[in-house]
Amino acid sequence: MLLRSVDAFVGAIQGWIVGIFFVDPALAAGWTEAGVIVVFLLACCLKTLLEKKYRGNAR
């Protein structure tokens, strides 16, 4: 259940990043590329850590 929530969260962040840069570049003007990359990487790290924790306990 939690992993599905994390997958949805990471998917939403990825969709948000794509939407900002390709759909509405005016919104992207306030964000630096480095800031967006950091947010994306943090979301991926969170997903990986939670997957390891909860899939490891399920075995």
C-alpha positions as CSV (number, residue, x, y, z in Angstrom):
1,M,0.0,0.0,0.0
2,L,2.7,2.5,1.0
3,L,4.8,1.6,-2.1
4,R,1.9,2.4,-4.4
5,S,1.6,5.8,-2.6
6,V,5.4,6.4,-3.1
7,D,5.1,5.3,-6.8
8,A,2.3,7.8,-7.2
9,F,4.2,10.5,-5.5
10,V,7.3,10.0,-7.6
11,G,5.2,9.8,-10.8
12,A,3.5,13.0,-9.8
13,I,6.8,14.8,-9.4
14,Q,8.1,13.5,-12.7
15,G,4.9,14.6,-14.4
16,W,5.1,18.0,-12.7
17,I,8.7,18.5,-14.0
18,V,7.8,17.5,-17.5
19,G,4.7,19.7,-17.4
20,I,6.5,22.7,-16.2
21,F,9.3,22.5,-18.7
22,F,7.4,21.4,-21.8
23,V,3.9,22.7,-21.3
24,D,4.3,26.0,-19.5
25,P,7.9,27.4,-19.7
26,A,6.7,30.6,-18.0
27,L,6.4,28.6,-14.7
28,A,9.8,27.1,-15.2
29,A,11.4,30.6,-15.2
30,G,11.3,30.6,-11.4
31,W,13.1,27.3,-11.1
32,T,16.7,26.6,-11.8
33,E,17.5,23.3,-13.5
34,A,19.6,22.3,-10.5
35,G,16.7,22.8,-8.1
36,V,14.4,20.6,-10.2
37,I,17.1,17.9,-10.5
38,V,17.6,17.9,-6.7
39,V,13.8,17.5,-6.1
40,F,13.7,14.7,-8.7
41,L,16.6,12.9,-7.2
42,L,15.3,13.2,-3.6
43,A,12.0,11.7,-4.7
44,C,13.8,8.8,-6.4
45,C,16.0,8.2,-3.3
46,L,12.9,8.2,-1.1
47,K,11.2,5.7,-3.4
48,T,14.3,3.4,-3.4
49,L,14.7,3.5,0.4
50,L,11.1,2.7,1.1
51,E,11.1,-0.1,-1.5
52,K,14.2,-1.7,0.2
53,K,12.7,-1.3,3.6
54,Y,9.2,-2.7,2.9
55,R,10.1,-5.3,0.3
56,G,12.8,-6.6,2.6
57,N,10.3,-7.0,5.5
58,A,7.8,-8.8,3.2
59,R,10.3,-11.6,2.5
